[in-house]
């Protein structure tokens, strides 16, 4: 019988935070938001499913707003006309 670690896709809170470059308190804040980072507990261990965390982060990716063209003010238009 082959034994595989079914928790291999999970990371503990502290190593996950270190890999994300964030403090564990920040990750806990993410977890406590209404639409927060999904996690599970086994005993006292907080485990984060890494593929699900990637999806959660990707859903929050923001696309930069296009630059708005600046309209010339009336004062600038008068200077250019003179």
C-alpha positions as a Markdown table, in Angstrom:
| # | Residue | x | y | z |
|---|---|---|---|---|
| 1 | Unk | 0.0 | 0.0 | 0.0 |
| 2 | Unk | 1.4 | 3.3 | -1.0 |
| 3 | Unk | 1.3 | 6.2 | 1.5 |
| 4 | Unk | 0.9 | 9.7 | 0.1 |
| 5 | Unk | 0.7 | 12.8 | 2.2 |
| 6 | Unk | -2.8 | 14.2 | 1.5 |
| 7 | Unk | -1.8 | 17.4 | 3.2 |
| 8 | Unk | 1.0 | 18.1 | 0.7 |
| 9 | Unk | -1.0 | 21.0 | -1.0 |
| 10 | Unk | -1.5 | 22.7 | 2.4 |
| 11 | Unk | 0.8 | 25.1 | 4.2 |
| 12 | Unk | 0.9 | 26.2 | 7.8 |
| 13 | Unk | 0.1 | 29.8 | 8.5 |
| 14 | Unk | 3.6 | 31.0 | 9.2 |
| 15 | Unk | 5.3 | 29.4 | 6.2 |
| 16 | Unk | 2.5 | 30.6 | 4.0 |
| 17 | Unk | 2.9 | 34.2 | 5.2 |
| 18 | Unk | 6.7 | 34.0 | 4.7 |
| 19 | Unk | 6.2 | 32.7 | 1.2 |
| 20 | Unk | 3.7 | 35.5 | 0.5 |
| 21 | Unk | 6.1 | 38.1 | 2.0 |
| 22 | Unk | 3.6 | 39.1 | 4.6 |
| 23 | Unk | 3.4 | 39.0 | 8.3 |
| 24 | Unk | 1.2 | 36.2 | 9.8 |
| 25 | Unk | -1.1 | 38.9 | 11.3 |
| 26 | Unk | -1.8 | 40.2 | 7.8 |
| 27 | Unk | -2.7 | 36.7 | 6.6 |
| 28 | Unk | -5.0 | 36.3 | 9.6 |
| 29 | Unk | -6.7 | 39.6 | 8.7 |
| 30 | Unk | -7.2 | 38.2 | 5.2 |
| 31 | Unk | -8.8 | 35.1 | 6.7 |
| 32 | Unk | -11.1 | 37.2 | 8.9 |
| 33 | Unk | -12.6 | 39.2 | 6.1 |
| 34 | Unk | -16.1 | 38.4 | 5.0 |
| 35 | Unk | -14.8 | 37.2 | 1.6 |
| 36 | Unk | -11.5 | 36.2 | 3.2 |
| 37 | Unk | -8.8 | 33.7 | 2.5 |
| 38 | Unk | -10.1 | 30.1 | 2.8 |
| 39 | Unk | -8.4 | 28.0 | 5.5 |
| 40 | Unk | -9.0 | 24.9 | 7.6 |
| 41 | Unk | -8.0 | 23.8 | 11.0 |
| 42 | Unk | -6.8 | 20.5 | 12.2 |
| 43 | Unk | -6.5 | 20.8 | 16.0 |
| 44 | Unk | -4.7 | 24.0 | 16.7 |
| 45 | Unk | -3.0 | 24.1 | 13.3 |
| 46 | Unk | -4.2 | 26.6 | 10.7 |
| 47 | Unk | -3.8 | 25.2 | 7.2 |
| 48 | Unk | -4.1 | 27.1 | 4.0 |
| 49 | Unk | -4.7 | 25.1 | 0.8 |
| 50 | Unk | -2.1 | 26.7 | -1.5 |
| 51 | Unk | -4.0 | 26.2 | -4.9 |
| 52 | Unk | -7.2 | 27.7 | -3.4 |
| 53 | Unk | -5.2 | 30.6 | -2.0 |
| 54 | Unk | -3.7 | 31.3 | -5.4 |
| 55 | Unk | -7.3 | 31.4 | -6.9 |
| 56 | Unk | -8.4 | 33.7 | -4.1 |
| 57 | Unk | -5.5 | 36.1 | -4.8 |
| 58 | Unk | -6.1 | 36.0 | -8.6 |
| 59 | Unk | -9.7 | 36.9 | -8.1 |
| 60 | Unk | -8.5 | 40.1 | -6.3 |
| 61 | Unk | -6.1 | 41.1 | -9.0 |
| 62 | Unk | -6.9 | 44.6 | -10.2 |
| 63 | Unk | -6.6 | 45.9 | -13.7 |
| 64 | Unk | -5.2 | 49.4 | -13.8 |
| 65 | Unk | -7.7 | 52.0 | -14.8 |
| 66 | Unk | -7.0 | 53.6 | -18.2 |
| 67 | Unk | -5.4 | 57.1 | -18.0 |
| 68 | Unk | -7.9 | 59.8 | -18.5 |
| 69 | Unk | -7.1 | 62.5 | -20.9 |
| 70 | Unk | -6.6 | 65.8 | -19.2 |
| 71 | Unk | -8.7 | 68.6 | -20.6 |
| 72 | Unk | -7.1 | 71.9 | -20.9 |
| 73 | Unk | -8.5 | 74.5 | -18.5 |
| 74 | Unk | -10.0 | 77.7 | -19.8 |
| 75 | Unk | -6.9 | 79.7 | -18.5 |
| 76 | Unk | -4.5 | 77.5 | -20.5 |
| 77 | Unk | -6.7 | 77.8 | -23.6 |
| 78 | Unk | -6.6 | 81.6 | -23.3 |
| 79 | Unk | -2.8 | 81.7 | -23.0 |
| 80 | Unk | -2.4 | 79.5 | -26.0 |
| 81 | Unk | -4.8 | 81.8 | -28.0 |
| 82 | Unk | -3.0 | 85.0 | -27.2 |
